[in-house]
Amino acid sequence: MKKAVLLFLLTLVVGCGPIVRHEFHGQMVELKEQNDVIAVADRLFICTDNRDWLCVRDVFAPEVLFDMTSLAGGRPETRTPAQITDAWDQGLKSLKAIHHQAGNYQTAIKGNEADLFCYGIAFHYLPNPTNQNTRTFVGSYNFHLVKGASGWKIDRFKYNLKFIDGNKDLEGSAAKGS
C-alpha cells in the first residue's frame, strides 16, 4: 500500500513538474522583489544612523515627494536627495547618536512600482546637564518605490508620527549646559 501511494505521488509530481516549477519560480521572484524593496528601507535607516549621506542619497529617486507634515507641519514638497540629506545632516548634526528600528513591513509590488509600509522608531541621544538625554519618535512610514536600471528607489516618502516621548528640547537642553 505504501509503495502504491508513493508511486502515485511520484507520478503526480513528475507529471506536474513544469507547472510546479513555474509556480515555485514565480513565488521566488516575488519574494526576491519584496526583499529588495524592504532592503531599500533598511539601507535608508542604517545609512541615516551612520550619517552616511551619500548612501542615503542613493536610496532616493532623483525627485522625491517628501512628506514630514505629521512631524513638522507644512505641506508635502518635491525634493532632491541632496536637499533631503542636507536638511537631515543639519538637523541631526548635534546629536551624539541616532538609532532607527523598523519592522512590520507590508509590500505591494506591481511591475516596476512598489508600495512599502512599515513601523518605525527613532531614538535621538545627546548627553546634557538635565540627564534627560533621549528623545523617541514613534510612527510609521509609507514609501513608494520605482525600479529602474540601478534598482529600487524611493520616490515618495511619508512619515506618520504617532507620538514623541522623552526630551522634546534635546538640543536646547545641551545648549543650556554650555
Secondary structure, DSSP 8 states (H G I E B T S, - for coil): -HHHHHHHHHHHHHHTHHHHHHHHHHHHHHHHHHHHHHHHHHHHHHHHHTT-HHHHHHHEEEEEEEE-HHHH-S--EEE-HHHHHHHHHHHHTT-SEEEEEEEEEEEEEETTEEEEEEEEEEEEE---TTS--EEEEEEEEEEEEEEETTEEEEEEEEEEEEEEEE-TTHHHHHHHT-
